[in-house]
């Protein structure tokens, strides 16, 4: 129970009038309420599952039927049904995924900033959690993706809807009246709940040993370690759809109840079957255990084996294939919703978790020796869930393509994985180490190698942590805060600055009242200068004739930074906006919206904005996408963007209630990230883009002018950057390219249309000339070598020292000399650095490697090599002559000594 909580918080009129009694569980020592006095709280860790094989409910409802039973029951009780929020929490910047039904209403509804979409409301919310991923398949109940059904109420001083008693009454009536459960079998366990910055007392609802729901009464705000009462009292319930369906069917596991036709098809493909009692006993015992380690899993196997008078090995042979089937079902369903809601598999942010699921699913498929592509498994999931979620059918092709690409990348990873692991082992061996948990995480994060693959490729045994996937998921669980520059500190509080550019974005000169002036900074009561925000550079110009250097926000206050302090205190100043700069930035900003919407049409619904920058000279847009863009895709986007410009559609900007805007346009509104406030400014560019945006925009698309895509490149895994120009910079670029084309055509003495063919002819001629020159160089080099060889034979049998420009030429000459049975000392440049060479082709024993090693050590370098050829470097170029002279002397001495 939470600190300082009064047991009276749970003494409800509903319990008293219905004959409930408060008792203490002898096992977990928590208090609970029941009418049947079962002797324990009813949680799985305190009692066994009693529903396996014989459901305590009236009907064997399917997943779809259970969802509809819950939502229609609440509609009959005065609640409004609300559509699910995306599984990717785009409206929040503190989490990646929706982990509970209340996430859709945190923080704005709970903070009282916006009205809820309905009050009271009913919802079945798709959720995603990775904290128990290592137990998926091992137990009968754990899932990464699940649906949390709920009824929510937002009580304020002005309107109280209902509170604890009616919440529990609704739950009890649904379980007993609608589903037919025995009231004596239900327990309500007293607990304390915290999450998302809020907290309050709650009741956990148990039946048959299974926790089915949590009824939270949110009354506190948790901030900086302090607990303060909320002005709003929130009923935050959560009913597990999958658990209720499992209870209704009494099946051997939740997976058997949830995945229906998908699981049966995969069973047939894998050729597995098992005694239902065996699986049921595994689920029953697993329900009482908190599986964290391999030892826990072994204990589970031993307990089930004892019950069935079998061996652990026999049990594993029958049950382990089902674990892999359950993982494949769970992960493919989670992937379906993640990719449908805009996640692209990658090594960063949300994409990291999608890749994690893909690779675990592929490992499970491999363990089953299934030949079914993962994309086909996701297709089966779409078929199974499309009636409830029609958007899955709409995105089926896109989902399949994403999975196919990710599977091919995994196969590439496996192909190169053995070499990566072996090289790492060799490095660790030199340091007296072996592959451990830190190396496993690094191999997974950097190369995508599952620990099972690493173990397979390694030459020594590798210990895999039992919760490895839980560890890597926790490591990436929250968005990393962007590095922000140090914020300017205001000398005193100022009221919010009126952003007058929204009233008239074409106003060039204005007068404003000075609210504060210090150093080179200025705060006005209103401004027509657009501050830097949303990836757009700020306006510039002058204030009181002094040039502006920067305009930016500090909270809701706009601070103007001048190139020099104001010459004297002023009450009113005149500002002048550089409108040419403004128009150029606005065109690039508006082009961003057009390109973003059209890129989604061309590339697929998985495309989301991941970043943007707009300057006077160019723009760039970062998009989530799995591959580099082809030339054809770039041409399509560019052409359609210019068609959109030429349609001259009006661009609308309006302030809308957040909830209304989300209902009308969906969560694509938050392309640029989470937007605060009750009212959001919604920009609409015809049929191409609708987005919450605070920037300045053109009035009609024709004002953008011509758009030119300069190219694209992948800046990180899963992120592609498009760079472009709009308006006058595009005209400047076209004119520059035209001038260069004319100049090139004149130089080639041909027309612009015939220039490509002329360039190809010139390139062919250049290649032929290079070949001819190379042949001539080799002839000259050979002739010179012959001359040097002849001179050496008449002397001390050594050619050199000789300094050549190119290392390749020096090496070739050394080989020619050595082939003649003589010695060579010389140098050649590799880039700007000289390399010293020594070679010997005679029969007498001479060690060139030892000579070079001694010589370069004397002049401050390093090197070595074979007995017949060696090379050194790393010395100062000024010491080359010294080294050559010493090398010749050493070689001559060695030749003389060997004869």
C-alpha positions, 0 to 999 in steps of 0.5 A: 500500500502506498505511504500514508494510505488509509485502509478506509480508502477501500471501505466502499458502500458497494462492498458493505451493501453486497456483503463483502468481507475484508480479509488478509491473504496468508501468503502475500499478506495483502488485504482483499475483499470477497463474498466467498471468503476463499482463504487467499487473495486470488492472485496467481502467485498465491493460488493455482489457476482453477479455470484451465479446462473448465471456464468459470464463465457462461460462454466460450467467447473469442477475442473479438466477442469478448471485446465487443461484449465489454464495449457494448456493456459499457455503452449500455451503461452510458459510456461512449465508445472511443477508437484506439490510439496508435500503438506509437505514442506520437503525441508524447515526447517521454515514451515511445509506445502506448503502454496503457489505455490511460496514455492517450489522455496523459498529459493533456486531459489529466492536466485539464488542458483539453477536454476528453473525447468523451466522459465517461468513455470506453476503449480497447487500446492496443498496448506494447510492453517489453519488460517481460519479453524474455518470458513470452512463450515460457509462461501461459500469459506473457505478451509483448502486445496486448489490448487493454480494455477500459472505462475512464472517467475524468471528475472535476469540481464542475462535473463529477461523473462517478467514483469508486463505488460505481467503478467497482459495481460496473466491474462486478456487474460485467463479470457476473451479469454479462459473463456469468461468473460466480460472485463468490469466486471474485476477489478485489485486492487492495493495492497502490498504483503509480505511472506516468507522473500520477498515483492513487489507490487501486483494486486488483480484480482476480478470478480463477487465480488470474488477475483480470483487471486493475481499477485505479483511482488516480488522485495524486501527481508525482513530481520531483519526488513530491506527491500533491493532490490533483484537481481532477480525480480520474477513474483509470481502469484496465481490463486484460482482453487476452486474459478475459478471453483465456478465462472464457475459453479455459484453454491450456494457455492465453496463446491458445485462446488469443491466436486462433486460426494463426496458431493452428495454421503454424502448428500444422506447418511445424507438425507439432501437437501436444497433450492439452493437459501437459500444456495446461499444467505448464501454465498452471505452475508457471502462473505461481512462479515469477520466471526470471532465470533459466533456473526458474524455468528448470524448476517449472519443468521439474514441477510439471514433470512431477505432476505428470509422472514424467521426465523433464526431457520428455516434457521439454521435447513436447513443450519447447516447440510450443514456446517457439510457436507462441513467440512467433505468434506474439511477435508477429502480431506486435510487429503488425501493429507497430509497422501499421502505426508508422514504425520502420525497423532500424537500430534507433528509437522505436525502430530498434524494438521492431528489429528486436521482434523481427529477429526473435521471431526469425530465431523462433521460426528457425528453431521450428524449422518452418519454411514459412516467410515471416511476411506470410505469418504477418499476412495471417495475422492481418487476415485474423484481425482485419475485421476489427482493425480495417487499417491493417488491410489497407496497409497490408502491402506496405507491412509485407514489404517492410518485413521482407526487407528486414528479413533479408537484412537479417540473413545478410547479418547471419552471413557475415556474423561468423567472421565478426564473432571470430575477430572479436574472440581473437581481440579478446583472447589477446587481452585475456578475456572472453565474450561476456554480457557487455560484448553480447549487447554490443554485438546485438546493438552494433551488428544485429547478432542475437546472442544465440547466433553469437553462441553458435559462432563462438569457439568457446561456450558463451553464457547468455543472460536469462533476461538478455532481451529485457536488458536491451529493451530497457536500455532503449526504453525511453527517448533520449533528450535532445542536446539543447544549447544553454538557455538564455536566463531572463533578468525577470519574468515577462508576460508572453510575447504577442506573436503578431506575425500570425495576424499579418505575415507580410508586415515589414515595419512595426512599432512595439513597446520595450518590456525589457532591455539588457546587454544586447537583448530586447523583449517587446510586447509584440513582435513580427520577427519569427523566432527560430523554431520547428527547424526554421531559421529565425527572421532577421532585420533591424530594431532601432536601426541596429541589425538583429543577430538572433530571435528565439523563445525563452519559454513563451517570451521572445528574446531579440538579440542585437549586434550592439546594445541600444544606444539609449533606453527606449520605451518604443522601438521600430522594427524592420523585417528582412522580407526577402529572407522571410519569403525565402524561408517560408517557401522552403518551409512550405515546400517541406509540407508538400514534399513530406505528403508526396513522399508518403504517397510514393514510398508508403504509409510508414513514412514519418517526418524525423527532422527538418531544417529550412534556411533562405537557400535550401531545405532538408527533410528527414524521413523514416524509410528503409532504403536509399531512394532511387533516381526514379523515386526522386523524379516522381516526388519532384514532379508531383511536388511541382504539380502540387505547386502549380495547382495553386491550392489555398493553404489554410491555417486554423486554431483547433481544439486538440481533441477535435483535430485528432478526431478529424485528421488523426495523429499524422498531425504530430509529424514534427513531434509533440505539440503542447496546449489545448488549441493547436494550429493546424496547417492544411496543404490541400490533399497532400499534408495536414500537420500541427505547425506553428510556422509561417506559410504561403497563402497559396501553393503557387507562391512556393515557386519551382521545387528542385530535389538536390538528392537523398542520402541515408543519414542513419539506419531507417532515416533518409534525408531529402535536400531541396530548393524552392523559389528563387534558389531553384531559379538560380540553380537552373540558371547556373546549370544552364550556363555550365551546360552551355560552356561545356557544349561550347568546349565540346563543340556540340549542342547541349542535346548532343553533349552526353554522346560527345562526353562519352566519346571523349571519355573513351578517347581519354581511356585509350590515351591513358592505356597508351601512356601507361604502355609507354611509361612501362617501356621507358621504365624497363629501358631505364631499368636495363641501363641501371642493371647494366651499370650495376653489373659493372659495379657493386651489383646494387642499383640506387639509391634512386628516388621515384615519384610513385611507390608503384613505379619504385616497386616495379623497378625493384622487382626488375632489378631483383629478377636480374639477380641484383640489389636495389635501394630506392624510394617512392611516394605513397600520397605525400609520404615517402617509403624506403625500399630494399630488394635483393635477387642474388643467390647469396643469403641477404636479409632485406627485412632486417636491413630495413628494420635497422635503417628506419629505426635509426631515422625515426620510422618503422618497417620490415619485410621478407628476405628478398624484399622489405619496405619502411616508412613513418620517418620525416621526409627530410631524413629520406636521403640519410636513410637511403644512404645508410640502406645502401651501405648496409646492403653492400656490407651484407652482400660482401659478407655473404660471398 
